[in-house]
Amino acid sequence: MRNTFLPLLSRLSVVMLLLVFWGCQKRDDAVATPQTITDRILEDSQFGLLRVAIAQAGVSDVLKDGNLTFFAPTDSAFQAAGLGTIAAIRSVPPDQMRTLVLYHLLTGSVMASEIPAGMNSVETLNKGILYVNKATDGTIYVNNARLTQADIKTANGYIHIVNRVLMPSIGNVLVNIQNNPNLTFLTAAIKRIGTSNPTLLATLENASSANKVTIFAPNDAAFKADKDYNTLSAIASANVQTLTNILLYHVIAGARFSTQIKTESIDTFYTGNKLITIVAPTQLMVKGAKNLTAATIKQADIPATNGVIHIIDQVLQP
């Protein structure tokens, strides 16, 4: 009896060991299986609000396919954007939320080390334009957001964590100005000079990736405070050349977000005339040569397909 039992026990032990080994191997394989971008977002506690946004947008499956690069805003980024609750996110219509989420997504897997130095304009999955800037110190900015963690590898690409929600561009600089209810005087001024001096109009409409611009856009209150342009009728009858020079003085070459602004003197599109940008402890400002005080940037970093707009509270005087 003893001779029969011992071999049986030995065989059972071997079987049990094999089962345990096989079970451990299965668990190891499960852990080692690469996650998609969607899987990674679902499991990371810092993306609670992003998960809600993805669900509201209905793009969970989109983030599982192909080779992609996703700039993922954290919960604190959503809070800073005024979307700090589930209710706030769900109040956004699904098609608008889809546009917003897909604006964070690029076709192709791009590691941080592969991003060229300087400013790069890239097309998003939904045909928007993102501005990716690698500064001289290696810091990477996407529009006005800073990349805080790079190269989270997934089965279908990379996640880069950013500290702001990226707001989609909705057309060129001119379209953004015309659609802004606080820039009706600027729209009228552009219309006034458009037929006589089409150069500025073409610049604001130009979608060429090589000709991005930044415009410091005076709001309606700024025009109303200016003695020469304080009514729409005054703008409609203004000297075209003088008004053209004023508007050209508000435009500089290249797309410059607030993260790139520093205290310096900058050439404008009004040839031979410079303005001064100023970085103060709590605000960004810009000063014209004949302005007694600096204008404050009231709303920064409005992206457009051909540049960026900063809304200011004074008309700049060259």
Backbone bond lengths (Angstrom), bond angles and torsions (degrees), N, CA, C in turn:
res aa  C-N    CA-C-N  psi(-1)  N-CA   C-N-CA  omega(-1)  CA-C   N-CA-C  phi
1 M - - - 1.481 - - 1.520 110.44 -
2 R 1.323 113.76 -41.80 1.464 118.46 -179.27 1.515 111.14 -64.70
3 N 1.361 115.15 -40.37 1.461 118.77 -178.89 1.524 112.00 -65.75
4 T 1.335 118.39 -28.14 1.468 122.04 179.33 1.535 111.27 -79.01
5 F 1.311 116.14 -38.75 1.469 120.99 -174.05 1.532 112.56 -70.42
6 L 1.324 116.79 -39.77 1.474 119.81 -175.26 1.532 112.53 -64.81
7 P 1.329 119.59 -45.37 1.470 118.48 176.88 1.532 112.07 -62.21
8 L 1.357 115.69 -37.76 1.465 118.96 178.46 1.520 110.98 -63.20
9 L 1.322 117.15 -44.10 1.457 121.73 177.95 1.521 110.98 -61.17
10 S 1.329 114.46 -39.59 1.462 119.07 -179.64 1.517 110.97 -64.64
11 R 1.371 115.37 -41.99 1.462 118.64 179.99 1.525 111.27 -66.54
12 L 1.352 115.71 -40.16 1.463 119.12 177.60 1.522 111.90 -62.30
13 S 1.318 115.74 -37.68 1.465 119.76 179.80 1.521 111.34 -63.81
14 V 1.321 114.50 -40.93 1.464 119.10 179.27 1.519 110.70 -63.97
15 V 1.368 115.05 -43.06 1.458 119.35 179.73 1.525 110.72 -61.70
16 M 1.355 116.14 -44.92 1.460 120.34 -179.69 1.521 111.22 -61.39
17 L 1.330 116.07 -41.81 1.462 119.57 179.00 1.528 111.16 -62.83
18 L 1.336 115.59 -40.77 1.462 119.41 179.02 1.526 111.54 -64.74
19 L 1.363 115.93 -40.06 1.452 119.74 178.98 1.523 111.44 -64.43
20 V 1.353 115.11 -43.21 1.460 119.56 178.58 1.523 110.74 -62.21
21 F 1.328 115.81 -44.80 1.464 120.56 -179.96 1.527 110.58 -61.99
22 W 1.360 114.83 -44.69 1.456 120.01 -179.10 1.530 110.59 -63.82
23 G 1.343 116.65 -40.11 1.464 121.39 178.46 1.518 111.07 -63.73
24 C 1.350 116.22 -44.20 1.466 119.96 178.35 1.522 110.65 -63.37
25 Q 1.332 115.23 -40.29 1.449 119.46 179.78 1.530 111.14 -62.79
26 K 1.352 115.39 -39.75 1.462 119.97 177.97 1.531 111.56 -62.63
27 R 1.360 114.99 -42.36 1.459 118.48 -179.59 1.526 110.86 -67.19
28 D 1.343 115.90 -40.01 1.458 119.51 178.26 1.527 110.61 -62.11
29 D 1.370 115.09 -40.88 1.460 118.73 179.69 1.525 110.59 -64.12
30 A 1.350 115.57 -38.70 1.463 119.60 -179.51 1.517 110.68 -64.07
31 V 1.336 117.00 -41.92 1.462 121.09 179.42 1.518 110.44 -66.77
32 A 1.347 115.26 -37.34 1.457 119.72 -174.76 1.527 112.16 -77.52
33 T 1.334 117.98 -16.35 1.455 120.70 -178.85 1.524 110.23 -61.32
34 P 1.348 118.86 123.12 1.470 120.51 -177.61 1.524 111.33 -62.27
35 Q 1.315 116.37 139.37 1.456 122.38 177.29 1.524 110.26 -88.92
36 T 1.320 116.47 148.43 1.455 120.16 171.79 1.533 108.58 -76.84
37 I 1.331 115.93 172.29 1.462 120.02 176.82 1.525 110.17 -58.16
38 T 1.323 116.64 -42.59 1.470 120.38 178.67 1.525 110.99 -60.40
39 D 1.334 117.15 -45.83 1.470 120.68 179.98 1.517 111.08 -58.50
40 R 1.317 116.35 -44.17 1.465 120.73 -176.83 1.531 110.71 -65.51
41 I 1.316 116.26 -42.02 1.462 120.34 178.54 1.522 110.82 -63.87
42 L 1.335 116.93 -39.94 1.462 121.50 -178.30 1.521 112.59 -63.69
43 E 1.318 117.57 -28.29 1.456 120.72 -173.08 1.531 113.88 -99.52
44 D 1.330 117.56 -6.96 1.467 120.23 -174.32 1.527 109.75 -99.22
45 S 1.322 116.92 124.18 1.464 121.93 -173.54 1.524 113.25 -65.92
46 Q 1.335 118.72 -22.89 1.468 119.97 -178.46 1.528 113.10 -79.33
47 F 1.354 116.45 -2.30 1.458 120.79 -177.81 1.528 112.85 -114.06
48 G 1.322 117.33 30.50 1.463 120.44 -178.75 1.520 112.61 -58.52
49 L 1.327 117.34 -46.99 1.462 120.90 -178.99 1.526 111.49 -74.23
50 L 1.311 117.14 -32.10 1.466 119.94 175.45 1.522 110.53 -63.07
51 R 1.329 117.16 -38.25 1.467 120.40 177.08 1.529 110.94 -59.97
52 V 1.333 115.95 -41.77 1.464 120.46 178.69 1.534 109.83 -64.48
53 A 1.331 116.42 -41.68 1.467 120.82 179.80 1.528 111.18 -63.60
54 I 1.321 116.69 -41.56 1.461 120.92 179.17 1.525 110.50 -63.89
55 A 1.324 116.02 -41.47 1.464 119.99 177.93 1.525 110.96 -65.66
56 Q 1.335 116.82 -43.40 1.467 120.99 179.39 1.526 110.57 -62.67
57 A 1.335 116.09 -35.87 1.462 121.07 -179.40 1.525 112.42 -79.40
58 G 1.334 116.92 -19.83 1.461 120.86 -178.56 1.513 113.44 69.05
59 V 1.342 117.11 37.00 1.469 120.25 -175.26 1.528 112.70 -117.43
60 S 1.321 117.33 19.22 1.460 119.85 -179.09 1.528 111.76 -56.85
61 D 1.329 116.40 -42.81 1.463 119.86 -179.23 1.521 112.16 -69.43
62 V 1.339 116.46 -31.93 1.470 120.09 178.52 1.518 110.47 -60.48
63 L 1.347 116.41 -38.10 1.460 121.40 -177.32 1.525 112.98 -77.99
64 K 1.333 117.18 1.41 1.467 121.22 177.21 1.521 112.45 -101.68
65 D 1.316 117.54 -12.06 1.460 121.39 -169.93 1.518 112.71 -105.29
66 G 1.326 114.97 154.39 1.448 121.72 170.01 1.510 114.93 65.36
67 N 1.319 115.36 -168.72 1.460 123.11 173.06 1.517 108.20 -100.35
68 L 1.329 116.79 119.77 1.454 121.12 -172.12 1.523 111.42 -135.85
69 T 1.319 115.21 158.49 1.462 122.52 169.80 1.525 106.86 -126.15
70 F 1.330 116.07 125.50 1.464 120.81 -173.98 1.520 109.48 -121.26
71 F 1.338 115.83 122.48 1.463 121.67 173.97 1.528 107.05 -90.58
72 A 1.323 116.66 105.93 1.463 122.22 -167.97 1.525 111.81 -100.16
73 P 1.336 118.22 115.68 1.471 120.80 176.80 1.533 111.29 -77.96
74 T 1.298 115.97 140.41 1.462 121.51 177.63 1.526 110.64 -80.09
75 D 1.332 115.59 174.16 1.463 120.36 176.20 1.527 111.24 -57.52
76 S 1.322 117.31 -41.54 1.467 120.02 -179.56 1.525 111.08 -65.26
77 A 1.335 117.62 -31.03 1.466 120.93 176.16 1.524 110.53 -65.96
78 F 1.322 116.93 -42.25 1.462 120.27 177.31 1.524 110.88 -64.75
79 Q 1.317 116.68 -39.55 1.463 120.35 178.74 1.523 110.96 -61.89
80 A 1.332 116.97 -42.73 1.461 121.16 179.56 1.522 111.95 -65.80
81 A 1.332 116.67 -24.54 1.463 121.31 -179.88 1.520 112.77 -88.53
82 G 1.339 117.17 3.48 1.450 120.35 -178.36 1.510 113.71 80.85
83 L 1.326 116.48 16.43 1.468 122.18 178.77 1.525 108.77 -120.92
84 G 1.323 114.85 49.44 1.457 120.77 -170.49 1.509 116.27 -88.29
85 T 1.335 117.37 4.08 1.463 120.21 178.73 1.522 109.44 -132.75
86 I 1.317 114.93 160.03 1.462 119.94 176.08 1.520 110.10 -60.74
87 A 1.330 115.65 -41.74 1.468 120.08 -179.36 1.527 111.41 -61.54
88 A 1.330 116.78 -40.92 1.469 120.40 -179.60 1.526 111.13 -62.65
89 I 1.311 116.01 -41.71 1.461 119.77 -179.92 1.526 110.72 -68.48
90 R 1.331 116.55 -41.97 1.464 120.14 -178.91 1.526 113.00 -71.46
91 S 1.328 116.47 -14.11 1.465 119.50 176.54 1.529 112.03 -79.36
92 V 1.325 116.51 -13.69 1.466 120.68 178.08 1.529 108.45 -81.33
93 P 1.322 118.67 128.66 1.465 120.12 179.06 1.531 111.36 -54.99
94 P 1.335 117.48 141.70 1.476 120.51 -176.10 1.523 114.62 -53.84
95 D 1.348 117.32 -38.75 1.462 117.77 -178.83 1.529 111.88 -67.71
96 Q 1.345 116.92 -35.27 1.459 119.81 176.17 1.524 111.32 -69.13
97 M 1.328 116.30 -39.76 1.456 119.21 178.62 1.524 110.66 -67.61
98 R 1.308 116.80 -34.24 1.466 120.06 176.86 1.532 110.02 -62.81
99 T 1.332 116.02 -44.24 1.466 120.06 177.80 1.527 110.47 -59.78
100 L 1.331 116.29 -42.67 1.458 120.69 -178.52 1.532 111.30 -65.19
101 V 1.327 117.14 -48.72 1.470 120.02 -177.03 1.526 110.89 -65.10
102 L 1.322 117.37 -44.46 1.463 120.03 -177.72 1.524 112.42 -69.34
103 Y 1.339 117.31 -18.50 1.465 120.84 175.52 1.537 111.01 -67.17
104 H 1.324 117.19 -16.35 1.461 122.30 178.84 1.527 112.24 -91.62
105 L 1.316 117.97 6.04 1.459 122.04 -167.92 1.522 111.35 -122.16
106 L 1.343 115.57 129.71 1.457 121.78 176.76 1.523 110.02 -112.82
107 T 1.307 115.81 147.14 1.458 120.53 172.22 1.525 108.66 -78.72
108 G 1.340 116.40 129.14 1.458 121.38 -178.55 1.515 112.09 102.60
109 S 1.323 115.84 147.45 1.466 121.76 -180.00 1.522 109.42 -90.25
110 V 1.314 116.73 118.43 1.463 121.09 -176.82 1.527 109.58 -125.45
111 M 1.329 116.34 117.48 1.452 121.29 173.77 1.530 109.22 -80.92
112 A 1.328 116.02 156.67 1.464 120.33 -179.21 1.527 111.37 -58.78
113 S 1.309 116.36 -36.39 1.469 120.29 -178.34 1.524 112.53 -68.23
114 E 1.329 116.63 -17.31 1.468 120.82 -179.68 1.523 113.19 -89.22
115 I 1.316 117.09 -6.84 1.468 120.58 179.67 1.529 108.60 -77.32
116 P 1.328 117.70 123.85 1.473 119.81 -179.27 1.528 111.38 -65.62
117 A 1.315 115.75 154.59 1.465 120.93 176.58 1.521 110.09 -65.98
118 G 1.324 115.63 151.58 1.451 120.98 178.56 1.512 112.68 87.00
119 M 1.335 116.13 -166.02 1.454 122.82 -175.84 1.522 110.59 -88.24
120 N 1.324 115.67 129.72 1.454 121.87 179.39 1.533 108.59 -128.94
121 S 1.317 117.37 128.26 1.465 120.16 174.02 1.524 107.66 -98.63
122 V 1.322 116.12 128.51 1.464 121.39 -176.27 1.523 109.42 -130.38
123 E 1.317 115.51 151.74 1.461 120.74 -179.36 1.516 110.24 -90.68
124 T 1.318 115.95 135.78 1.461 121.01 178.47 1.527 109.81 -84.22
125 L 1.329 115.58 173.86 1.459 120.82 -179.43 1.529 111.45 -59.54
126 N 1.341 117.16 -33.86 1.467 119.98 -179.88 1.530 112.69 -100.23
127 K 1.337 115.61 27.99 1.471 123.38 171.27 1.524 114.48 70.66
128 G 1.325 117.82 18.52 1.451 120.77 170.59 1.520 110.29 -81.89
129 I 1.316 116.53 176.94 1.465 121.63 177.88 1.521 109.05 -118.29
130 L 1.336 115.58 125.17 1.459 122.59 172.59 1.523 109.02 -108.44
131 Y 1.321 115.72 147.30 1.457 121.32 177.13 1.523 108.29 -110.75
132 V 1.324 115.77 112.58 1.463 121.84 -178.07 1.521 107.68 -108.42
133 N 1.327 115.41 117.12 1.460 120.54 -174.94 1.524 110.13 -118.50
134 K 1.326 116.01 119.33 1.466 120.62 173.32 1.526 107.83 -98.85
135 A 1.332 115.98 110.20 1.461 121.65 -176.90 1.529 110.51 -71.88
136 T 1.326 115.09 169.68 1.467 119.73 -177.66 1.530 112.50 -63.77
137 D 1.338 117.21 -25.05 1.463 119.77 178.38 1.530 112.84 -88.19
138 G 1.335 115.82 5.26 1.459 120.39 178.36 1.517 114.75 91.12
139 T 1.349 117.38 -9.20 1.461 120.24 177.26 1.522 109.35 -65.54
140 I 1.321 116.55 138.77 1.459 121.52 -177.81 1.524 109.36 -112.39
141 Y 1.320 115.54 131.22 1.460 122.42 176.79 1.528 108.85 -119.17
142 V 1.316 115.98 141.47 1.456 122.11 173.72 1.522 106.32 -117.91
143 N 1.352 116.80 112.08 1.464 120.91 -165.55 1.530 107.31 52.59
144 N 1.340 117.73 -119.63 1.469 119.71 179.45 1.526 112.51 -102.32
145 A 1.324 117.17 10.09 1.467 121.03 -179.90 1.517 110.39 -95.27
146 R 1.337 115.44 147.59 1.462 120.40 177.10 1.522 109.88 -101.63
147 L 1.314 115.28 136.11 1.454 120.38 176.85 1.535 108.25 -77.87
148 T 1.332 116.43 116.61 1.463 120.84 -173.76 1.523 113.37 -100.80
149 Q 1.320 117.34 -20.78 1.467 121.45 175.52 1.513 108.02 -150.13
150 A 1.305 115.86 127.07 1.461 120.56 -173.91 1.523 112.23 -110.78
151 D 1.331 113.70 160.09 1.465 122.39 164.41 1.529 114.57 61.03
152 I 1.319 117.37 46.54 1.466 119.90 169.75 1.523 106.07 -81.22
153 K 1.317 116.00 108.15 1.461 121.78 -173.50 1.521 110.96 -76.80
154 T 1.323 116.30 134.30 1.456 122.04 174.27 1.527 108.87 -129.72
155 A 1.321 115.44 176.31 1.462 119.76 -177.86 1.523 112.02 -66.48
156 N 1.313 117.20 -24.66 1.466 119.59 -176.89 1.527 113.18 -125.42
157 G 1.327 116.41 28.10 1.457 118.57 174.27 1.508 113.69 143.36
158 Y 1.334 115.82 -149.36 1.453 121.81 -176.64 1.525 110.87 -129.11
159 I 1.325 114.68 146.79 1.455 122.64 169.55 1.520 107.85 -109.11
160 H 1.332 116.17 131.38 1.462 122.29 170.39 1.529 107.04 -117.93
161 I 1.307 117.45 126.35 1.459 121.23 -177.35 1.526 109.79 -84.85
162 V 1.344 116.92 133.21 1.462 122.30 179.06 1.522 109.99 -123.04
163 N 1.332 115.43 156.38 1.466 120.21 -172.97 1.523 114.10 -96.72
164 R 1.335 117.01 8.94 1.459 121.48 176.17 1.528 109.63 -141.88
165 V 1.310 115.59 152.20 1.458 120.61 169.24 1.519 107.73 -77.25
166 L 1.320 117.56 131.15 1.456 122.08 -179.22 1.524 109.37 -85.79
167 M 1.317 116.58 122.88 1.457 121.22 -177.98 1.530 109.91 -91.19
168 P 1.316 117.67 127.11 1.469 121.08 -171.50 1.521 113.32 -63.56
169 S 1.320 115.34 144.54 1.459 120.79 171.12 1.526 108.27 -76.53
170 I 1.327 116.93 146.84 1.460 120.31 -175.24 1.523 112.00 -123.21
171 G 1.303 117.53 25.41 1.462 120.45 -178.66 1.510 110.31 134.94
172 N 1.322 115.99 -170.90 1.461 119.93 -178.11 1.532 111.33 -76.84
173 V 1.317 115.36 177.28 1.464 120.89 -177.19 1.527 111.21 -58.14
174 L 1.329 116.71 -44.05 1.461 119.99 -177.84 1.528 111.12 -63.28
175 V 1.315 117.61 -42.86 1.467 121.01 179.17 1.525 110.33 -61.73
176 N 1.320 117.29 -42.13 1.460 120.52 179.06 1.518 111.79 -63.43
177 I 1.319 117.34 -39.88 1.467 120.87 177.84 1.528 110.08 -65.39
178 Q 1.311 116.36 -47.07 1.466 120.48 -177.15 1.522 112.26 -64.34
179 N 1.321 117.23 -29.78 1.466 121.09 -177.47 1.523 113.39 -89.29
180 N 1.343 117.13 -3.34 1.459 119.91 -177.92 1.533 110.20 -92.54
181 P 1.332 118.53 119.67 1.465 120.62 -176.43 1.521 114.09 -66.47
182 N 1.326 118.36 -14.02 1.461 122.10 178.84 1.523 112.87 -95.21
183 L 1.348 116.80 4.64 1.465 120.31 -177.59 1.524 111.79 -124.00
184 T 1.328 116.73 34.70 1.464 119.83 -177.64 1.533 111.88 -70.43
185 F 1.325 117.47 -34.00 1.468 119.98 177.95 1.531 110.42 -69.10
186 L 1.317 116.99 -40.62 1.467 120.01 177.18 1.523 110.14 -64.43
187 T 1.318 117.08 -40.43 1.464 120.65 176.19 1.519 110.93 -59.17
188 A 1.330 116.65 -42.66 1.465 121.08 178.54 1.521 111.46 -64.75
189 A 1.336 116.80 -38.43 1.468 120.87 179.73 1.527 110.73 -66.06
190 I 1.328 116.64 -41.19 1.470 120.42 178.34 1.525 110.21 -64.71
191 K 1.325 115.78 -40.27 1.471 120.00 178.13 1.526 110.44 -63.78
192 R 1.329 117.28 -39.03 1.466 121.78 -178.85 1.524 111.75 -59.69
193 I 1.328 117.03 -41.43 1.466 119.46 -175.48 1.533 112.28 -93.43
194 G 1.337 117.23 -7.56 1.467 120.84 -171.30 1.508 114.99 -57.84
195 T 1.330 117.71 -47.48 1.460 120.00 -176.40 1.520 112.51 -74.94
196 S 1.351 116.51 -34.03 1.470 120.21 -177.70 1.522 112.50 -82.81
197 N 1.320 115.81 -29.75 1.463 120.09 -179.04 1.530 108.38 -138.50
198 P 1.334 117.27 84.70 1.460 120.85 -174.96 1.530 114.50 -74.53
199 T 1.337 117.36 -6.34 1.467 119.83 -175.70 1.516 111.99 -61.65
200 L 1.328 116.84 -48.35 1.466 119.79 -179.37 1.519 110.89 -65.07
201 L 1.320 116.93 -40.55 1.463 121.00 178.57 1.523 110.06 -59.44
202 A 1.324 116.52 -44.33 1.465 120.51 179.02 1.522 111.33 -64.39
203 T 1.342 116.25 -37.09 1.459 120.95 179.06 1.522 111.16 -63.50
204 L 1.324 116.86 -42.67 1.462 120.95 -177.89 1.520 112.01 -73.64
205 E 1.338 116.66 -22.86 1.463 120.89 179.31 1.519 113.13 -94.04
206 N 1.319 117.25 -18.52 1.457 122.20 -171.98 1.516 111.31 -61.53
207 A 1.320 117.00 124.12 1.469 121.28 -179.69 1.524 112.27 -96.80
208 S 1.324 117.23 6.65 1.462 120.11 -177.46 1.520 111.14 -63.17
209 S 1.338 115.98 133.58 1.464 120.60 179.95 1.520 112.07 -66.09
210 A 1.323 117.11 -17.22 1.463 120.41 -177.22 1.525 112.65 -90.60
211 N 1.322 117.69 -5.76 1.464 119.73 -172.84 1.525 112.03 -130.08
212 K 1.312 116.55 54.15 1.464 120.65 177.39 1.533 109.53 -74.71
213 V 1.332 115.05 152.94 1.457 120.41 -179.98 1.523 110.28 -136.71
214 T 1.310 115.06 161.66 1.460 122.48 170.66 1.518 107.31 -122.11
215 I 1.329 115.86 131.49 1.463 119.72 178.27 1.520 109.22 -121.68
216 F 1.327 114.76 130.48 1.457 121.89 171.88 1.531 105.77 -90.99
217 A 1.321 115.52 103.37 1.458 121.75 -167.69 1.526 111.71 -96.59
218 P 1.344 118.79 111.45 1.474 119.76 177.64 1.532 110.62 -66.69
219 N 1.324 116.15 133.02 1.459 118.97 178.09 1.531 110.31 -78.47
220 D 1.317 116.35 176.20 1.467 120.15 -177.22 1.523 111.82 -60.06
221 A 1.331 116.44 -39.01 1.463 119.97 179.08 1.522 111.27 -61.65
222 A 1.327 117.11 -34.87 1.464 120.94 178.43 1.523 110.83 -65.00
223 F 1.327 116.70 -43.77 1.471 119.41 178.44 1.533 111.18 -65.90
224 K 1.333 116.36 -40.74 1.467 119.79 -178.65 1.527 112.05 -64.81
225 A 1.331 116.49 -24.64 1.465 120.77 178.76 1.525 112.01 -86.59
226 D 1.328 117.41 -7.56 1.461 121.67 179.80 1.528 109.09 -92.27
227 K 1.323 116.95 126.31 1.468 120.81 -173.20 1.525 113.37 -64.23
228 D 1.337 117.40 -24.66 1.460 120.22 -176.94 1.530 113.43 -89.74
229 Y 1.318 116.95 -21.88 1.472 119.45 -172.92 1.532 111.75 -133.97
230 N 1.343 116.22 39.74 1.462 118.97 -170.72 1.527 114.23 -88.53
231 T 1.332 116.88 0.13 1.463 120.45 173.28 1.529 108.78 -137.18
232 L 1.316 115.40 159.44 1.462 119.43 177.44 1.527 111.20 -65.87
233 S 1.316 116.51 -32.85 1.466 119.42 177.65 1.529 111.28 -68.05
234 A 1.330 116.62 -34.57 1.465 120.33 176.57 1.522 110.94 -64.75
235 I 1.306 116.35 -38.50 1.469 120.70 177.71 1.520 109.71 -68.60
236 A 1.325 117.24 -40.87 1.466 121.29 -177.85 1.523 112.39 -64.77
237 S 1.336 117.08 -24.78 1.471 120.74 -179.10 1.532 112.63 -108.69
238 A 1.319 117.74 7.35 1.464 121.60 -176.14 1.520 111.73 -67.77
239 N 1.333 116.08 152.85 1.455 121.12 173.63 1.519 109.17 -60.72
240 V 1.323 115.90 124.24 1.463 120.47 -171.98 1.525 111.71 -63.71
241 Q 1.321 117.36 -44.28 1.459 119.36 -177.30 1.528 111.80 -66.48
242 T 1.340 116.14 -41.57 1.465 119.83 178.52 1.520 110.81 -63.16
243 L 1.331 115.86 -44.33 1.467 120.27 179.77 1.527 111.14 -66.08
244 T 1.326 116.28 -37.04 1.465 120.27 177.46 1.527 110.46 -60.82
245 N 1.334 116.03 -46.08 1.463 119.66 179.37 1.529 111.86 -61.48
246 I 1.347 115.88 -39.47 1.462 120.19 178.35 1.533 110.44 -60.66
247 L 1.331 115.53 -47.03 1.468 118.80 -177.35 1.527 111.67 -68.20
248 L 1.323 116.89 -41.34 1.467 119.79 178.21 1.526 111.46 -60.56
249 Y 1.316 115.85 -29.25 1.467 121.23 -179.26 1.532 111.81 -69.57
250 H 1.313 117.46 -15.44 1.465 121.45 -179.76 1.528 112.86 -94.14
251 V 1.327 117.24 1.30 1.467 121.39 -174.34 1.526 109.87 -116.99
252 I 1.345 115.65 134.25 1.469 121.07 174.84 1.525 108.97 -126.53
253 A 1.312 115.78 159.38 1.463 120.68 -176.88 1.529 111.04 -77.30
254 G 1.315 115.75 143.18 1.458 121.64 176.30 1.518 112.67 88.19
255 A 1.309 115.81 153.69 1.471 121.30 176.72 1.520 108.75 -87.66
256 R 1.331 116.60 113.65 1.465 121.28 -178.83 1.529 109.49 -119.30
257 F 1.310 115.23 112.52 1.458 120.51 175.45 1.525 109.20 -85.87
258 S 1.327 115.35 169.35 1.461 120.05 -176.81 1.521 111.82 -58.32
259 T 1.319 117.07 -29.73 1.465 120.91 179.07 1.521 112.49 -67.13
260 Q 1.320 117.37 -15.43 1.464 121.60 -179.06 1.524 112.70 -104.24
261 I 1.302 116.94 -10.72 1.465 119.47 -177.54 1.526 110.22 -74.53
262 K 1.305 115.89 135.04 1.460 121.70 175.22 1.520 108.32 -138.87
263 T 1.297 117.12 171.95 1.462 120.61 179.20 1.522 108.95 -75.30
264 E 1.334 115.35 112.78 1.464 120.04 -177.21 1.524 109.90 -168.84
265 S 1.311 115.20 168.47 1.448 123.11 174.68 1.532 108.45 -99.71
266 I 1.325 116.77 133.77 1.466 120.56 -171.71 1.530 110.17 -129.03
267 D 1.335 115.92 137.73 1.461 121.09 173.44 1.523 110.11 -67.62
268 T 1.327 115.53 140.70 1.457 121.18 177.43 1.532 110.11 -109.79
269 F 1.318 116.09 176.55 1.463 120.22 176.64 1.525 111.83 -73.35
270 Y 1.334 117.71 -12.15 1.462 120.72 171.80 1.525 106.13 -84.19
271 T 1.307 116.09 98.74 1.460 123.23 -168.96 1.523 112.64 -50.80
272 G 1.347 115.04 130.17 1.451 121.44 177.80 1.514 114.47 84.73
273 N 1.312 116.99 3.05 1.468 121.17 -177.71 1.525 110.57 -121.42
274 K 1.312 116.30 133.24 1.456 122.87 -177.96 1.522 110.72 -115.78
275 L 1.300 115.45 153.36 1.460 120.88 168.48 1.523 107.88 -119.02
276 I 1.318 116.08 168.08 1.466 120.96 -178.00 1.526 109.21 -117.74
277 T 1.319 116.32 126.76 1.456 120.84 171.39 1.520 108.51 -97.55
278 I 1.332 115.31 142.51 1.467 121.09 -173.49 1.524 109.51 -132.13
279 V 1.314 115.61 128.35 1.458 120.79 175.49 1.522 107.72 -102.60
280 A 1.327 116.06 109.91 1.474 122.49 177.62 1.529 108.52 -100.46
281 P 1.327 117.58 166.86 1.473 119.66 -176.99 1.526 114.71 -56.24
282 T 1.338 117.19 -35.03 1.468 118.99 -175.04 1.521 114.19 -121.16
283 Q 1.328 117.35 1.42 1.458 118.51 -178.14 1.524 111.25 -159.43
284 L 1.328 114.56 164.88 1.452 121.86 174.85 1.518 108.12 -108.69
285 M 1.330 116.24 141.31 1.451 120.86 -177.16 1.522 110.29 -136.30
286 V 1.333 115.05 162.97 1.452 121.49 176.37 1.528 107.42 -142.72
287 K 1.336 115.79 137.86 1.470 120.08 -174.39 1.522 111.08 -126.58
288 G 1.325 115.09 131.46 1.448 121.16 172.71 1.517 110.91 -83.85
289 A 1.326 116.33 160.39 1.473 121.17 -176.07 1.524 112.43 -58.72
290 K 1.330 117.23 -36.49 1.464 120.45 -176.19 1.525 113.33 -107.01
291 N 1.304 117.44 5.92 1.465 119.56 175.09 1.524 109.45 -77.51
292 L 1.319 117.15 135.06 1.461 120.64 -179.70 1.524 111.34 -70.72
293 T 1.322 116.29 -33.56 1.468 121.23 178.14 1.526 109.16 -129.82
294 A 1.300 114.94 162.76 1.465 119.58 179.31 1.519 110.70 -79.40
295 A 1.322 115.86 144.64 1.456 121.51 174.05 1.533 108.89 -79.51
296 T 1.311 115.27 146.33 1.464 121.20 177.36 1.524 109.88 -96.34
297 I 1.315 115.81 137.33 1.462 119.76 172.94 1.524 107.65 -76.97
298 K 1.333 115.90 109.66 1.461 121.84 -175.56 1.526 111.81 -83.79
299 Q 1.316 117.08 -32.93 1.471 121.78 175.78 1.517 107.70 -142.36
300 A 1.292 115.47 117.39 1.466 120.80 -175.81 1.524 111.18 -101.23
301 D 1.325 114.47 159.56 1.466 121.36 162.44 1.519 114.70 65.14
302 I 1.335 116.85 49.08 1.466 119.86 171.12 1.528 106.60 -90.31
303 P 1.333 117.97 108.86 1.468 119.05 -175.08 1.521 111.30 -78.18
304 A 1.309 115.93 147.55 1.457 122.64 172.67 1.528 107.15 -134.48
305 T 1.309 116.40 167.31 1.460 119.11 -176.72 1.520 112.43 -67.10
306 N 1.331 117.07 -19.42 1.461 119.57 -179.71 1.518 112.63 -125.37
307 G 1.332 117.56 23.19 1.458 119.04 176.64 1.513 112.52 157.37
308 V 1.325 115.32 -156.94 1.460 121.00 -176.01 1.526 109.36 -142.08
309 I 1.334 115.65 147.73 1.462 122.38 -178.44 1.516 109.49 -117.52
310 H 1.340 115.96 135.42 1.466 122.18 169.98 1.527 106.90 -120.03
311 I 1.308 117.42 123.27 1.465 120.99 -179.04 1.528 109.35 -86.66
312 I 1.331 116.40 129.69 1.475 122.02 -176.35 1.526 110.69 -122.08
313 D 1.341 115.97 166.35 1.463 121.37 -172.41 1.531 114.31 -105.80
314 Q 1.330 117.89 13.38 1.467 121.73 173.47 1.523 109.46 -141.44
315 V 1.318 115.28 153.65 1.464 120.93 167.49 1.524 106.77 -82.93
316 L 1.315 116.97 125.06 1.469 121.00 -177.84 1.532 110.62 -78.55
317 Q 1.325 115.28 137.11 1.464 120.69 -176.84 1.527 110.05 -112.53
318 P 1.346 117.04 120.27 1.479 119.85 -178.79 1.534 112.47 -73.88
